[in-house]
Amino acid sequence: MLRKPVARIDLTALQHNLRQVRQLAPESKVLAVLKANAYGHGMLKVAEQLQQADAFGVARLDEALSLRAGGVVKPIVLLEGFFDADELPQIVASNLQVVVHQQEQVDAIVAAELDAPIRVWLKMDTGMHRLGLMPEHYQTAYQRLSQSPNCLPAFRLMSHFACADDRQSPDTQAQLQCFYHHSQGLAGEVSLANSAGVLAWPESHQQWVRPGIMLYGVSPMLQQQAMPIELKPVMTLCSRVIAVRSIAAGETVGYGSAWQTPQATRLAVVAIGYGDGYPRNVPNGTPVLVHGKRYPIVGRVSMDMLTIDIGTDAVQSGDEVVLWGQGLPVAEIAAKVGTIPYELLCNITPRVDFHYNSSAL
Ligand SMILES: *Cc1c(COP(=O)(O)O)cnc(C)c1O
């Protein structure tokens, strides 16, 4: 038995979560977002498992090319588009679709000489102010591109929400209104919803939804409201106990002696640390699971190890410890360190083994 961290990836949970997307947005096609190595889950494995998706979305050209090199034939959309006209022949050759979000890209497409026309997702900035054409320039860009032989007819029209994870925020309605107002009269399938849009804003579903985090079994919502569907965590991060020891009252534990035993107790040392991507700054008391029971982390997380207080319980060297996933939502750990589950999932380092299991549960 290797006493090192393992990320168990439950591939059936991935399919389950995709079915939940379909249930919430039955009229929409699904662009499954696989950027950042499928949120740390392994891009190719995830792509192979999501045969039922209608398209895949990635952030960057190299991500799309590695999907193609891995044998993926489904439509792939470059969510950041391209940055240099040099990339266009490769995009055509690999049959990739592009998000066009700024004027330079419009100019480059119009000026290019391409072997075949490309599929354009024309993005409007409706308030996020990250990527997207200004609303007042949207119609002109559309007209210019539609006259270019380099674009396939039938564009996709898209935008991205800033605050869809907050059901209370008025921003999403404002963004929807901006989008419909400035895209009036333009033909094309519409795509607006990320996971939060899928979960909380049915009016945003339209022809294409773009879920990421929810496919991995994690809700992006700020208010963990009652959901009509159930998501199953895809990644369970575990490791094993490598030592168990007794400590007297008043002793301190770990670097900086940041925790002191209030009474005599027993500690289990777990083989995972920030060198594996577990956050170093978790506070004392952050939970882990052993045999399904919660135990608190005590003292600072080291590079390769952390310690938990097991009291008098029968936890032994070799026992499995769950850091997040099944039975312990990653969102709970993220909240402890003031971040979002996306970041924790993406931060797993290559030192962690990945075990893909399609028969779990
Ligand atoms: C990352 C991304 C998504 C997916 O967002 P989630 O919150 O993970 O669902 C959708 N659309 C675009 C443009 C993105 O960059």
The ligand as an SDF file (V2000), in Angstrom:
LIG
                    3D

 15 15  0  0  0  0  0  0  0  0999 V2000
  -14.7290   28.7960  -17.1720 C   0  0  0  0  0  0  0  0  0  0  0  0
  -15.8510   29.2560  -18.0340 C   0  0  0  0  0  0  0  0  0  0  0  0
  -17.1350   28.6770  -17.9310 C   0  0  0  0  0  0  0  0  0  0  0  0
  -17.4750   27.6640  -16.8670 C   0  0  0  0  0  0  0  0  0  0  0  0
  -17.6650   28.2870  -15.6200 O   0  0  0  0  0  0  0  0  0  0  0  0
  -18.1470   27.4690  -14.3320 P   0  0  0  0  0  0  0  0  0  0  0  0
  -18.3680   28.5080  -13.3160 O   0  0  0  0  0  0  0  0  0  0  0  0
  -17.0360   26.5370  -13.9850 O   0  0  0  0  0  0  0  0  0  0  0  0
  -19.3680   26.7390  -14.7470 O   0  0  0  0  0  0  0  0  0  0  0  0
  -18.1010   29.0830  -18.8260 C   0  0  0  0  0  0  0  0  0  0  0  0
  -17.8330   30.0150  -19.7830 N   0  0  0  0  0  0  0  0  0  0  0  0
  -16.6370   30.6000  -19.8910 C   0  0  0  0  0  0  0  0  0  0  0  0
  -16.4140   31.6330  -20.9490 C   0  0  0  0  0  0  0  0  0  0  0  0
  -15.6160   30.2570  -19.0230 C   0  0  0  0  0  0  0  0  0  0  0  0
  -14.4140   30.8540  -19.1320 O   0  0  0  0  0  0  0  0  0  0  0  0
  1  2  1  0
  2  3  1  0
  2 14  2  0
  3  4  1  0
  3 10  2  0
  4  5  1  0
  5  6  1  0
  6  7  2  0
  6  8  1  0
  6  9  1  0
 10 11  1  0
 11 12  2  0
 12 13  1  0
 12 14  1  0
 14 15  1  0
M  END
$$$$
